[in-house]
Every structure is written in C-alpha cells, then in structure tokens.
C-alpha cells in the first residue's frame, strides 16, 4: 500500500522558516520523481518544487531563492525547506510522486499525500 505522509507544517510569523517532510512507503521510492504542491483557500493547486532522481530541481518563481527541495533515498523521505515565509505562502502543502523528468506544471500525479497546513501571519 503506497503512502505519502507529510509533516512539519504549522503556524509561523512572516520571515520565519519551516521544514516539511514527506515519508514515502509501499513502493520503490526511486521509481518516481517527487514534488511539492500547495493549495490556498479558493485557489487552484499549484506546483511549488520538484526533484528528479538525479537531483535536478525546478521551482515556482514565487519561491525561488526561499525554498529548497531535497530528498534522502536511504530514508525514502522528501523535504521542503522554507525560509523567509510570506503570508501568501499560507496553504495546504502536499507531496506527490510524479513522472520524470519532473516539472511544477505536471498534470500527472501518481500518488498524493494528505497534506500538511502551513499558515504564515503578518
């Protein structure tokens, strides 16, 4: 049974930092590329960052220079380090297994996690 379980969300003030984690199980982790997506209330889900099995990354323009995606193959875990958080980063964040090469605009997602809430106050 495939599972993607996010953690690390919370409430922070603007300028603060969080690190999200996504623990993957039930499949061969390196079979897919991975990504982080987010959805704010009343808005469509959008791609935030992706990472390929070779470590290549893509980022949304809105998070470039502030967010860093990474992964640990030994632990089957995906991470998203978020610095200099802004109120507009407030959203539910989801990790997902996506086709390779991964892009933030991908319309194909093999597996979704249930999400973790990030709230940034001004």
Secondary structure, 3 states (H helix, E strand, C coil): CCEEEEECCEEEECCCCEEEEEEEECCCHHHCEEEEEEECCCCCCEEEEEECCCCCEEECCCCCCCEEEEEEHHHCEEEEEECCCCHHHCEEEEEEEECCCCCCCCCCEEEECCCEEEEEEC
